[in-house]
């Protein structure tokens, strides 16, 4: 019953997280499009009252006229719309999911027993949890300090962008050394998502509140508040596509189980940023296909890096590899306690990802996946069933 309740809570939290993320990212993309698509107002009266740009749009059977003021409008309404709860809800629900799924079973989901760093391979579950929290907090602190020190007045944002790109490569590399593959991809995305939400909480919204307070008091807002908010919003824009990909990556073991997983991760991060840049420029009327072309090239390179090697050398005459009976015995001993319609393992109320190995046909259908995750050492999770190296070699030598 406990495992069922946890799984049901997982379902509800994941639903909330996805809905909040769609709302936050959708609104963010809309405002970037709006900001970049503004045209100089045609009416003299609009220009006289401080309108910087405007956009006319049609949607849902109606017409919309959006206007942006460069300075304080004559009067601010009391029901001014603010955009922040979607961001906070996305982060809070995502963190709750991480606690429920990963931190509740850190020995299985966080610890990387195959790490070349001995201290990381020997972490206890509690130590892995503390390290994961420190990793999230440390990523935000380093990123935030870089912004404050490299481009405090938003005059060296180009250099800052390069520094942030290098930081993300470092984060990707460290994550795959310290955590299991699936957790490494998730935590790298979580570092970026934490920076995005913290940007809203610590910089964008407080700056906007100061600007509104100054306007209502008849004072001139500090222009740095607007510039800082713009700087952090730009970073959030380019983080968006990579974060979405990293959050769904746990379904694709070919990426996170690879020896060069950090390279694959970095290529996807840069590809997402380049593709996002194309749309940002497109909204301002500039079509530059070189950006999506470069992003596609990086995705192709990631595919090439992740591509498994060809089939092994054919067996010598008379050798047929590991017989199916031996494979079935190994899987029954080490895998079926979780991958069954009614798992006997206490942590699962249903088969993970709906994958079951209770018949020879089911095992054969999943042959390539089984070989991949067993050879890489990712499965069984945390090697909780103590699969031996000899048994892994037997799976690797399994042929149809």
MODAGI-V211830 format. One record per backbone hydrogen bond with DSSP energy under -1.0 kcal/mol. NH is the residue of the N-H (numbers start at 1). CO is the residue of the C=O. Records with the same first field share a line. If there is no record, write none. Layout:
BEGIN
NH=CO, CO
END
This chain:
BEGIN
5=1
6=2
7=3
8=4
9=5
10=6
11=7
12=8
13=9
14=10
15=11
16=12
17=13
18=14
19=15
20=16
21=17
22=18
23=19
24=20
25=21
26=22
27=23
28=24
29=25
30=26
31=27
32=28
33=29
34=30
35=31
36=32
37=33
39=54
47=43
48=44
49=45
50=47
51=46
52=68
53=68
54=39
55=66
57=64
59=62
62=59
64=57
66=55
68=53
70=50
88=84
89=85
90=86
91=87
92=88
93=89
94=90
95=91
96=92
97=93
98=94
99=95
100=96
101=97
102=98
103=98
104=99
108=105
109=105
110=106
111=106
115=112
121=117
122=118
123=120
128=124
129=125
130=126
131=127
132=128
133=129
134=130
135=131
136=132
137=133
138=134
139=135
140=136
141=137
142=138
143=139
144=140
145=141
146=142
147=143
148=144
149=145
150=146
151=147
154=151
160=156
161=157
162=158
163=159
164=160
165=161
166=162
167=163
168=164
169=165
170=166
171=167
172=168
173=169
174=170
175=171
176=172
177=173
178=174
179=175
180=110
184=180
185=181
186=182
187=183
188=184
189=185
190=186
191=187
192=188
193=189
194=190
195=191
196=192
197=193
198=194
199=195
200=196
201=197
202=198
203=199
204=199
205=200
207=203
208=204
209=205
210=206
211=207
212=208
213=209
214=210
215=211
216=212
217=213
218=215
219=214
225=222
227=223
228=224
229=225
230=226
231=227
232=228
233=229
234=230
235=231
236=232
237=233
238=234
239=235
240=236
243=239
244=240
245=241
246=242
247=243
248=244
251=248
252=249
255=252
256=252
257=253
261=258
264=260
265=261
266=262
267=263
268=264
269=265
270=266
271=267
272=268
273=269
274=270
275=271
276=272
277=273
278=274
279=275
280=276
281=277
282=278
283=279
285=282
286=281
291=288
293=289
294=290
295=291
296=292
297=293
298=294
299=295
300=296
301=297
302=298
303=299
304=300
305=301
306=302
307=303
319=316
322=397
327=323
328=324
329=325
330=326
331=327
332=328
333=329
334=330
335=331
336=331
338=335
339=335
340=338
345=337
348=345
354=351
355=352
357=339
363=359
364=360
365=361
366=362
367=364
370=366
371=367
372=368
373=369
374=370
375=371
376=372
379=373
383=380
384=381
386=383
392=388
393=389
394=390
395=391
396=392
397=393
398=395
END
